[in-house]
Amino acid sequence: METMATWVDAYAAPEDPVRAERGQLEADFAAVKWKQWQFRWTRCRTGGSGSGRAGSAQR
């Protein structure tokens, strides 16, 4: 029973640096994805192409 409690504590501890860092990375990744989606949506709404290189090649 001791090993199970230790395992649960290791993953549930909010002060665990590895878990905290991983949570921060996941939050940063989600923020970047949201900004990318927002940027693409704005470009589509304003008539721009998805990528600057493709847009300049078409003109």
Secondary structure, 3 states (H helix, E strand, C coil): CHHHHHHHHHHHCCCCHHHHHHHHHHHHHHHHHHHHHHHHHHHHHHCCCCCHHHHHHHC
